[in-house]
Amino acid sequence: MSRDTHTGVQCPRCQSHLALVHVPANAAAAGPPPPAVPAKEEWTPPPVAEVLAVYADRVKDSATAMRGAARVRESLNRARAAAAQRRTAQRTARQTPKSA
């Protein structure tokens, strides 16, 4: 679309550019209605069974699974420790100093 014909009007839902067309007043009442534009189909994710079917015939590698589980446990433990440390620091920061 050239810069001269680009109106800058966009559809609020899909952000596609819209073209403004001048229609004479007498042609709008007498002419046939414009062809209907088919509605855009909303995207939906595929069913879970279809997605998991790809992985159904794979063989479970126990060593890799154990390593992965250990890494997840380690990461969770680090996150818990960091959260506890953060809470402790916040608690001490909130306490007002006692005067002597």
C-alpha positions as CSV (number, residue, x, y, z in Angstrom):
1,M,0.0,0.0,0.0
2,S,1.4,3.4,-0.9
3,R,1.8,6.2,1.6
4,D,-0.9,8.2,-0.2
5,T,-3.6,5.5,0.0
6,H,-2.6,4.3,3.5
7,T,-5.2,5.7,5.9
8,G,-3.7,4.6,9.2
9,V,-7.0,3.0,10.2
10,Q,-6.6,-0.4,11.8
11,C,-9.0,-3.0,13.0
12,P,-9.0,-2.9,16.9
13,R,-9.1,-6.7,17.2
14,C,-6.6,-8.0,14.6
15,Q,-4.6,-4.8,13.8
16,S,-5.0,-5.3,10.1
17,H,-5.0,-2.1,8.0
18,L,-8.4,-1.0,6.7
19,A,-9.0,0.9,3.5
20,L,-11.6,3.6,3.4
21,V,-13.6,3.6,0.1
22,H,-15.8,6.5,-1.0
23,V,-19.4,5.3,-1.8
24,P,-21.8,7.7,-3.4
25,A,-25.0,8.2,-1.4
26,N,-27.4,7.1,-4.2
27,A,-25.3,4.0,-5.0
28,A,-25.4,2.7,-1.4
29,A,-29.2,2.6,-1.3
30,A,-29.8,1.1,-4.8
31,G,-26.9,-1.3,-5.2
32,P,-26.7,-4.9,-4.0
33,P,-25.0,-5.4,-0.6
34,P,-21.2,-6.0,-0.8
35,P,-20.1,-9.7,-0.5
36,A,-19.8,-10.9,3.1
37,V,-16.2,-11.3,4.4
38,P,-15.8,-14.6,6.1
39,A,-15.0,-14.3,9.8
40,K,-11.6,-15.2,11.0
41,E,-11.5,-18.4,12.8
42,E,-10.1,-18.1,16.3
43,W,-7.0,-20.1,16.9
44,T,-7.3,-22.9,19.4
45,P,-4.4,-25.2,20.6
46,P,-4.4,-28.8,19.4
47,P,-5.8,-31.4,21.7
48,V,-3.4,-32.7,24.3
49,A,-3.7,-36.3,23.1
50,E,-2.4,-35.2,19.6
51,V,0.5,-33.4,21.1
52,L,1.5,-36.2,23.4
53,A,1.1,-38.8,20.7
54,V,4.4,-37.7,19.2
55,Y,6.1,-38.8,22.5
56,A,4.2,-42.0,23.0
57,D,6.6,-44.3,21.3
58,R,9.8,-42.9,22.8
59,V,11.8,-45.1,25.2
60,K,12.3,-43.6,28.7
61,D,16.0,-42.9,29.4
62,S,16.2,-43.4,33.2
63,A,19.7,-41.8,33.6
64,T,18.6,-38.6,31.8
65,A,15.3,-38.6,33.8
66,M,17.2,-38.9,37.1
67,R,19.6,-36.1,36.1
68,G,16.7,-33.9,35.1
69,A,14.9,-34.5,38.3
70,A,18.0,-33.8,40.4
71,R,18.5,-30.5,38.5
72,V,14.8,-29.5,39.2
73,R,15.1,-30.4,42.9
74,E,18.3,-28.4,43.2
75,S,16.8,-25.4,41.5
76,L,13.7,-25.6,43.8
77,N,15.9,-25.8,46.9
78,R,17.9,-22.8,45.8
79,A,14.7,-20.8,45.1
80,R,13.3,-21.8,48.6
81,A,16.5,-20.8,50.3
82,A,16.6,-17.4,48.4
83,A,13.0,-16.8,49.3
84,A,13.6,-17.5,53.0
85,Q,16.6,-15.3,53.0
86,R,14.6,-12.5,51.3
87,R,11.8,-12.8,53.9
88,T,14.3,-12.7,56.7
89,A,15.9,-9.5,55.3
90,Q,12.5,-7.9,54.8
91,R,11.5,-8.8,58.4
92,T,14.7,-7.3,59.8
93,A,14.3,-4.2,57.6
94,R,10.8,-3.6,58.9
95,Q,11.7,-3.8,62.6
96,T,12.2,-0.4,64.0
97,P,15.4,0.1,65.9
98,K,14.9,0.2,69.7
99,S,16.2,3.3,71.4
100,A,18.5,2.8,74.4
